[in-house]
Amino acid sequence: MIFQPGILALVAGSLIVLIMVFFSVFLGIRIIRGWDITTSTAGQLALERQTYLVSTIMKYVMGFQILSLFLFVYTADDIHKLFVGAMCTTGSLNANTIGWYVLLAKIVIFFLCSLWLAINHVDEMGEDYPLVRLKYKYLVVLAPVIALEAYWQLDYFLGLRANVITACCSSLFSDEGITVSSTLSSLPVGPAMYVFYAAGAVEIALLWILARWKGVSPLRYISGVWSFIFFIISIASIISFVSIYYYETPVHHCPFDMLQKRYNFIGYPLYASLFGGVLFSLAASAVEPFKKIDSLRTEIHNAQRRWTKISIALIILFIIIATWPIVFSNFKTY
């Protein structure tokens, strides 16, 4: 099982990531302790060179961690055929239930790593690097989370057995039961649609206002919180009604089958646009407190406008993909 190409790539990639992360943490701690931009000593110059090294390393590390979410889901879907009773990613994750923790950890790390990249980006635009200590303290906190996710991932893959009979989406994402997945599956379609489109309208309206806004705005923080809420509503909506329109059956609520070829891999652009749209909105909100720093104010404003426009485009794309089968398929829920 461990010799599957996708599994090897994820395990080997995580090992390399861990080495690079803890090396960067080691240098980061030295930078936190010794950083003084007002001096020109040999030690300070050495620390400045090390910041370039760490930033370069971490860009590749964070990039891999972001992509590994989609690689993990693709691999879990690809190996489902090896398990009796599995028809998609759900069956693969149920074959060793720690896989669900891996998936959740990868989603959390996807956003945490992306926010680190956003902070690093704006810090590099300032001549005095005012966020150096902050971003390396963030890295010190982030490193154990990445290590835990790598451990869970290895434990998941090593615990897989081909002779295991596993339950799949037909039992997990059903309208019966009291689990979170069954509760989301049983949400009434009509009200779920109203909530989804209302939440999407609020999200786009907030982003559109902020794309045109100048200066510091408390609305940025509201937008960040609402983007997180919209993300949760969107996932619930995919399970509740988007999925059944793509499958054209009222009892099939699996959020993973859309990743397969028979549905034209539509799940990948659906989820990528959602994750990307929410991410850029969160990034724009996360750097808002740093506008009080004179050397960053203009650059942050420009970055926020750019990220907000990208977020609007991706959120609209996500809503279009989610709405497409509702408008153009022959399947009806009434």
C-alpha positions as CSV (number, residue, x, y, z in Angstrom):
1,M,0.0,0.0,0.0
2,I,2.8,2.4,1.0
3,F,4.3,2.0,-2.5
4,Q,1.5,3.8,-4.3
5,P,3.0,6.8,-6.2
6,G,0.7,9.3,-4.5
7,I,1.4,7.9,-1.0
8,L,5.2,7.9,-1.6
9,A,5.0,11.5,-2.8
10,L,3.0,12.6,0.2
11,V,5.2,10.7,2.8
12,A,8.5,11.7,1.2
13,G,7.3,15.3,0.7
14,S,6.2,15.5,4.4
15,L,9.6,14.2,5.5
16,I,11.5,16.8,3.5
17,V,9.1,19.5,4.7
18,L,9.7,18.6,8.4
19,I,13.5,18.8,7.9
20,M,13.2,22.2,6.2
21,V,10.6,23.5,8.7
22,F,12.7,22.6,11.8
23,F,15.8,24.0,10.2
24,S,13.9,27.2,9.5
25,V,12.6,27.2,13.1
26,F,16.2,26.9,14.4
27,L,17.3,29.9,12.3
28,G,14.0,31.7,13.1
29,I,14.7,31.5,16.9
30,R,18.1,32.9,16.4
31,I,16.6,35.8,14.3
32,I,14.0,36.4,17.0
33,R,16.6,36.7,19.7
34,G,19.2,38.7,17.8
35,W,17.3,40.9,15.3
36,D,18.0,44.6,15.5
37,I,17.5,46.5,12.2
38,T,18.9,49.7,13.7
39,T,22.4,48.2,13.9
40,S,24.9,47.3,11.1
41,T,27.0,44.8,13.0
42,A,28.3,41.6,11.3
43,G,25.8,39.6,13.4
44,Q,22.9,41.6,12.2
45,L,24.0,41.4,8.5
46,A,24.3,37.6,8.9
47,L,20.7,37.5,10.4
48,E,19.4,39.5,7.4
49,R,21.0,37.0,5.0
50,Q,19.4,34.2,7.0
51,T,16.0,35.8,6.7
52,Y,16.3,35.6,2.9
53,L,17.3,31.9,3.2
54,V,14.4,31.1,5.5
55,S,11.8,33.0,3.4
56,T,12.9,31.1,0.3
57,I,12.8,27.7,2.0
58,M,9.4,28.4,3.6
59,K,7.9,29.5,0.3
60,Y,8.6,26.1,-1.1
61,V,7.5,24.4,2.1
62,M,4.2,26.3,2.4
63,G,3.6,25.8,-1.3
64,F,3.9,22.0,-0.9
65,Q,1.7,22.1,2.2
66,I,-1.0,23.9,0.3
67,L,-0.9,21.6,-2.7
68,S,-0.7,18.5,-0.5
69,L,-4.3,19.0,0.5
70,F,-5.5,18.3,-3.0
71,L,-2.8,15.6,-3.6
72,F,-4.0,13.8,-0.4
73,V,-7.7,13.9,-1.5
74,Y,-6.7,12.7,-5.0
75,T,-4.6,9.9,-3.6
76,A,-7.4,8.8,-1.2
77,D,-9.8,8.7,-4.1
78,D,-7.3,6.9,-6.3
79,I,-6.7,4.0,-3.8
80,H,-10.4,3.5,-3.0
81,K,-10.6,0.6,-5.5
82,L,-8.2,-1.4,-3.2
83,F,-10.8,-1.6,-0.5
84,V,-13.9,-3.8,-0.4
85,G,-17.0,-1.6,-0.1
86,A,-15.2,1.7,-1.0
87,M,-16.4,3.7,-4.0
88,C,-14.7,7.0,-3.4
89,T,-12.5,9.0,-1.0
90,T,-15.0,8.4,1.8
91,G,-14.3,4.7,1.7
92,S,-10.6,5.2,1.8
93,L,-10.8,7.5,4.8
94,N,-13.1,5.1,6.6
95,A,-10.6,2.2,6.0
96,N,-8.5,3.9,8.7
97,T,-10.5,6.6,10.4
98,I,-7.5,8.7,11.4
99,G,-7.6,9.7,7.7
100,W,-10.4,12.1,8.6
101,Y,-8.1,13.8,11.1
102,V,-5.5,14.1,8.4
103,L,-7.9,15.7,6.0
104,L,-9.1,18.2,8.7
105,A,-5.4,19.0,9.6
106,K,-4.5,19.6,6.0
107,I,-7.4,22.0,5.6
108,V,-6.3,23.9,8.7
109,I,-2.7,23.9,7.5
110,F,-3.8,25.1,4.1
111,F,-5.1,28.3,5.6
112,L,-2.4,28.7,8.2
113,C,0.4,28.3,5.7
114,S,-1.3,30.7,3.2
115,L,-1.6,33.3,5.9
116,W,2.1,33.0,6.8
117,L,2.9,33.6,3.1
118,A,0.7,36.7,3.1
119,I,2.4,38.1,6.2
120,N,5.8,37.2,4.7
121,H,4.9,38.9,1.5
122,V,3.9,42.2,3.1
123,D,7.0,42.1,5.4
124,E,9.3,41.8,2.4
125,M,7.8,45.0,1.0
126,G,8.9,47.0,4.0
127,E,12.4,48.4,4.0
128,D,12.8,47.9,7.7
129,Y,11.2,44.3,7.7
130,P,8.9,45.2,10.6
131,L,7.2,41.8,10.8
132,V,10.3,39.7,11.1
133,R,9.8,38.7,14.7
134,L,6.1,38.1,14.3
135,K,6.3,35.8,11.3
136,Y,9.1,33.7,12.9
137,K,7.1,33.4,16.1
138,Y,4.2,32.3,13.9
139,L,6.5,29.7,12.3
140,V,7.5,28.4,15.7
141,V,3.9,27.8,16.6
142,L,3.1,26.4,13.1
143,A,5.9,23.8,13.1
144,P,4.3,21.4,15.7
145,V,1.0,21.5,13.8
146,I,2.8,20.5,10.6
147,A,4.7,17.8,12.5
148,L,1.4,16.4,13.9
149,E,-0.2,16.3,10.5
150,A,2.8,14.5,9.1
151,Y,2.6,11.9,11.9
152,W,-1.1,11.4,11.4
153,Q,-0.6,11.0,7.7
154,L,2.1,8.4,8.1
155,D,0.0,6.5,10.7
156,Y,-3.0,6.6,8.3
157,F,-1.1,5.2,5.3
158,L,0.7,2.5,7.4
159,G,-2.6,1.5,8.9
160,L,-4.3,0.8,5.6
161,R,-5.1,-2.9,4.9
162,A,-6.4,-4.1,1.5
163,N,-8.5,-6.8,3.1
164,V,-10.5,-4.4,5.3
165,I,-14.2,-4.0,4.4
166,T,-15.0,-0.3,4.7
167,A,-18.2,1.7,4.7
168,C,-18.6,4.3,2.0
169,C,-20.6,7.5,1.3
170,S,-23.9,5.7,1.0
171,S,-23.9,5.0,4.8
172,L,-22.0,8.1,6.0
173,F,-23.7,10.8,3.9
174,S,-27.3,9.5,4.3
175,D,-30.4,11.3,5.5
176,E,-30.6,9.0,8.5
177,G,-28.6,9.2,11.8
178,I,-27.4,11.8,14.1
179,T,-23.9,12.4,12.9
180,V,-22.7,15.7,11.4
181,S,-22.6,14.3,7.9
182,S,-26.1,12.8,8.1
183,T,-27.4,16.1,9.6
184,L,-26.0,18.1,6.7
185,S,-27.4,15.5,4.3
186,S,-30.8,15.9,5.7
187,L,-31.0,19.7,5.5
188,P,-34.0,20.8,3.5
189,V,-33.0,21.8,0.0
190,G,-35.1,25.0,-0.3
191,P,-34.0,26.7,2.9
192,A,-30.4,25.5,2.4
193,M,-30.4,27.2,-1.0
194,Y,-31.8,30.5,0.4
195,V,-29.1,30.5,3.1
196,F,-26.3,29.7,0.6
197,Y,-27.2,32.4,-2.0
198,A,-27.9,35.0,0.7
199,A,-24.5,34.3,2.3
200,G,-22.8,34.4,-1.1
201,A,-24.4,37.8,-1.8
202,V,-23.3,39.2,1.5
203,E,-19.7,37.9,0.9
204,I,-19.5,39.4,-2.6
205,A,-21.0,42.7,-1.4
206,L,-18.5,43.0,1.5
207,L,-15.6,42.2,-0.8
208,W,-16.8,44.7,-3.5
209,I,-17.0,47.5,-0.9
210,L,-13.6,46.7,0.4
211,A,-12.1,46.5,-3.0
212,R,-13.0,50.2,-3.4
213,W,-12.2,51.3,0.2
214,K,-9.2,53.4,1.2
215,G,-7.6,53.5,4.5
216,V,-8.1,51.4,7.7
217,S,-11.5,49.8,8.0
218,P,-13.1,47.7,10.7
219,L,-15.1,46.2,7.9
220,R,-12.0,44.2,7.0
221,Y,-12.3,42.2,10.2
222,I,-16.0,41.6,9.7
223,S,-15.2,40.4,6.1
224,G,-12.7,37.9,7.5
225,V,-15.1,36.5,10.0
226,W,-17.9,36.3,7.4
227,S,-15.6,34.6,4.9
228,F,-15.0,31.8,7.4
229,I,-18.8,31.6,8.0
230,F,-19.4,31.5,4.3
231,F,-16.8,28.7,3.9
232,I,-18.8,26.6,6.5
233,I,-22.1,27.4,4.8
234,S,-20.6,26.4,1.4
235,I,-19.4,23.0,2.6
236,A,-22.8,22.3,4.1
237,S,-24.5,23.4,0.9
238,I,-22.3,21.1,-1.2
239,I,-23.4,18.2,0.9
240,S,-27.0,19.3,1.2
241,F,-28.0,20.2,-2.3
242,V,-25.1,20.9,-4.8
243,S,-24.1,17.2,-4.7
244,I,-27.5,15.8,-5.5
245,Y,-27.9,18.1,-8.5
246,Y,-24.6,16.9,-9.9
247,Y,-25.4,13.2,-9.2
248,E,-29.1,13.7,-10.2
249,T,-30.4,11.6,-7.4
250,P,-32.0,12.9,-4.2
251,V,-30.2,10.4,-1.8
252,H,-26.5,10.8,-2.9
253,H,-24.9,13.6,-0.9
254,C,-21.2,12.6,-1.0
255,P,-18.9,15.6,-1.4
256,F,-16.1,13.5,-2.9
257,D,-17.6,11.7,-5.8
258,M,-17.5,14.9,-7.8
259,L,-13.7,14.5,-7.9
260,Q,-14.0,11.5,-10.1
261,K,-13.8,11.2,-13.9
262,R,-17.4,10.3,-14.4
263,Y,-18.3,13.7,-13.2
264,N,-15.6,15.4,-15.2
265,F,-13.5,16.1,-12.1
266,I,-15.8,19.0,-11.5
267,G,-15.0,18.8,-7.7
268,Y,-11.5,20.1,-8.2
269,P,-12.4,23.5,-9.7
270,L,-15.4,23.7,-7.3
271,Y,-13.3,23.2,-4.2
272,A,-10.3,25.1,-5.5
273,S,-12.4,28.2,-6.2
274,L,-14.0,28.0,-2.8
275,F,-10.8,27.5,-0.9
276,G,-8.9,30.1,-3.0
277,G,-11.7,32.7,-2.7
278,V,-12.0,32.4,1.1
279,L,-8.2,32.3,1.5
280,F,-7.6,35.6,-0.4
281,S,-10.3,37.2,1.7
282,L,-8.8,36.0,4.9
283,A,-5.3,37.1,3.8
284,A,-6.6,40.6,3.1
285,S,-8.1,40.7,6.6
286,A,-5.1,39.2,8.3
287,V,-2.7,42.0,7.2
288,E,-5.1,44.8,8.2
289,P,-3.6,45.4,11.7
290,F,-0.2,46.1,10.0
291,K,-1.5,49.2,8.2
292,K,-0.5,51.2,11.3
293,I,3.2,50.6,10.3
294,D,4.2,53.5,8.1
295,S,6.5,51.6,5.9
296,L,3.8,49.0,5.0
297,R,0.6,51.1,4.8
298,T,0.6,51.8,1.0
299,E,1.9,48.4,0.0
300,I,-0.6,46.6,2.2
301,H,-3.5,48.7,0.8
302,N,-2.4,47.7,-2.8
303,A,-2.0,44.1,-1.8
304,Q,-5.4,44.0,-0.2
305,R,-7.1,45.5,-3.2
306,R,-5.5,42.9,-5.4
307,W,-6.3,40.0,-3.1
308,T,-9.9,41.2,-2.7
309,K,-10.4,41.3,-6.4
310,I,-9.0,37.8,-6.8
311,S,-11.3,36.7,-4.0
312,I,-14.4,38.2,-5.7
313,A,-13.5,36.4,-9.0
314,L,-13.0,33.0,-7.3
315,I,-16.1,33.3,-5.1
316,I,-18.2,34.1,-8.2
317,L,-16.6,31.2,-10.1
318,F,-17.5,28.9,-7.2
319,I,-21.1,30.0,-7.1
320,I,-21.4,29.6,-10.9
321,I,-20.0,26.0,-10.7
322,A,-22.3,25.2,-7.8
323,T,-25.3,26.7,-9.6
324,W,-24.7,25.2,-13.0
325,P,-26.4,21.8,-12.6
326,I,-29.3,23.5,-10.7
327,V,-30.1,25.6,-13.8
328,F,-29.2,23.3,-16.7
329,S,-29.9,19.7,-15.5
330,N,-33.2,18.0,-15.8
331,F,-33.1,16.9,-12.2
332,K,-35.7,18.6,-9.9
333,T,-36.2,18.4,-6.2
334,Y,-39.8,19.3,-6.3
